[in-house]
Amino acid sequence: MKIKYSQETDILVVEFKEGVPVDSIDMKEGVILHLDSEGVPVEMEILDASKFVAMDEFNILVPMIKDKNEQRDRLILDIFRS
C-alpha cells in the first residue's frame, strides 16, 4: 500500500495494489475509487484532501504480524480530523 499526497494539487491517493485503473466509481463528491479490469479496487483518490483530512494529524498504524504466514497487507489507516 502506498499513500501519496500532492500539496500543489491537494490530492491524496491511497494505492491499494499495483495495477492499471480502467474504471472508477464516485463514492461521494471528491472521493473516487479506481478499479482494475477485473473490478478490483486499485486506488482511492481524494480531491481537495485538506478539506477532509488534517494532514498534520495523519497517522498510519501498521500492526505487528506474529505469524509469517498471515496476510502481509494488513494495514490499518487511521485518519484523524481536527
C-alpha positions as a Markdown table, in Angstrom:
| # | Residue | x | y | z |
|---|---|---|---|---|
| 1 | Met | 0.0 | 0.0 | 0.0 |
| 2 | Lys | 1.3 | 3.5 | -0.9 |
| 3 | Ile | -0.1 | 6.8 | 0.2 |
| 4 | Lys | 0.8 | 9.9 | -1.8 |
| 5 | Tyr | -0.2 | 13.5 | -1.2 |
| 6 | Ser | 0.4 | 16.4 | -3.5 |
| 7 | Gln | 0.3 | 19.7 | -1.7 |
| 8 | Glu | 0.3 | 21.5 | -5.0 |
| 9 | Thr | -2.9 | 19.9 | -6.3 |
| 10 | Asp | -4.3 | 19.0 | -2.8 |
| 11 | Ile | -4.9 | 15.4 | -3.9 |
| 12 | Leu | -4.4 | 12.4 | -1.6 |
| 13 | Val | -4.0 | 9.0 | -3.4 |
| 14 | Val | -4.1 | 5.7 | -1.5 |
| 15 | Glu | -2.8 | 2.9 | -3.7 |
| 16 | Phe | -4.0 | -0.5 | -2.6 |
| 17 | Lys | -2.1 | -2.6 | -5.1 |
| 18 | Glu | -0.2 | -2.2 | -8.3 |
| 19 | Gly | -2.4 | -2.2 | -11.4 |
| 20 | Val | -3.8 | 0.0 | -14.2 |
| 21 | Pro | -7.1 | 1.7 | -13.3 |
| 22 | Val | -9.6 | 1.2 | -16.1 |
| 23 | Asp | -12.8 | 2.3 | -14.4 |
| 24 | Ser | -13.9 | 4.5 | -11.5 |
| 25 | Ile | -16.7 | 4.9 | -9.0 |
| 26 | Asp | -17.5 | 8.3 | -7.5 |
| 27 | Met | -18.0 | 7.4 | -3.8 |
| 28 | Lys | -19.1 | 10.9 | -3.0 |
| 29 | Glu | -18.1 | 14.3 | -4.3 |
| 30 | Gly | -14.3 | 14.4 | -4.4 |
| 31 | Val | -13.7 | 10.8 | -3.4 |
| 32 | Ile | -13.1 | 8.4 | -6.4 |
| 33 | Leu | -12.4 | 4.7 | -6.2 |
| 34 | His | -10.4 | 3.4 | -9.2 |
| 35 | Leu | -10.8 | -0.2 | -10.3 |
| 36 | Asp | -8.7 | -2.5 | -12.5 |
| 37 | Ser | -10.1 | -4.6 | -15.4 |
| 38 | Glu | -11.5 | -7.2 | -13.0 |
| 39 | Gly | -13.3 | -4.6 | -10.9 |
| 40 | Val | -10.9 | -4.8 | -8.0 |
| 41 | Pro | -10.1 | -1.5 | -6.3 |
| 42 | Val | -6.6 | -0.3 | -7.2 |
| 43 | Glu | -6.6 | 3.1 | -5.6 |
| 44 | Met | -8.7 | 5.8 | -4.0 |
| 45 | Glu | -8.3 | 9.4 | -4.8 |
| 46 | Ile | -9.4 | 12.2 | -2.6 |
| 47 | Leu | -9.7 | 15.6 | -4.3 |
| 48 | Asp | -9.4 | 18.8 | -2.1 |
| 49 | Ala | -7.9 | 16.4 | 0.5 |
| 50 | Ser | -7.2 | 19.2 | 3.1 |
| 51 | Lys | -10.9 | 19.7 | 3.4 |
| 52 | Phe | -11.3 | 16.1 | 4.6 |
| 53 | Val | -8.0 | 15.3 | 6.3 |
| 54 | Ala | -5.9 | 17.4 | 8.6 |
| 55 | Met | -2.6 | 16.4 | 7.2 |
| 56 | Asp | -0.8 | 17.4 | 10.4 |
| 57 | Glu | -2.9 | 14.7 | 12.2 |
| 58 | Phe | -2.5 | 12.0 | 9.6 |
| 59 | Asn | -1.4 | 8.7 | 11.2 |
| 60 | Ile | -0.7 | 5.3 | 9.8 |
| 61 | Leu | -0.8 | 2.3 | 12.1 |
| 62 | Val | 0.8 | -0.9 | 11.0 |
| 63 | Pro | 0.0 | -4.0 | 13.2 |
| 64 | Met | 2.8 | -6.3 | 14.0 |
| 65 | Ile | 2.5 | -9.7 | 12.3 |
| 66 | Lys | 3.4 | -12.6 | 14.6 |
| 67 | Asp | 2.8 | -15.4 | 12.1 |
| 68 | Lys | 4.8 | -15.2 | 8.9 |
| 69 | Asn | 2.0 | -17.0 | 7.1 |
| 70 | Glu | -0.5 | -14.2 | 7.9 |
| 71 | Gln | -1.5 | -11.7 | 5.2 |
| 72 | Arg | 1.2 | -9.1 | 4.9 |
| 73 | Asp | -1.1 | -6.5 | 3.6 |
| 74 | Arg | -2.9 | -5.9 | 6.9 |
| 75 | Leu | -2.6 | -2.2 | 7.1 |
| 76 | Ile | -4.9 | 0.0 | 9.1 |
| 77 | Leu | -5.2 | 3.6 | 8.0 |
| 78 | Asp | -6.5 | 6.0 | 10.7 |
| 79 | Ile | -7.3 | 9.5 | 9.6 |
| 80 | Phe | -8.0 | 11.8 | 12.4 |
| 81 | Arg | -9.8 | 15.1 | 11.7 |
| 82 | Ser | -9.2 | 18.1 | 13.8 |
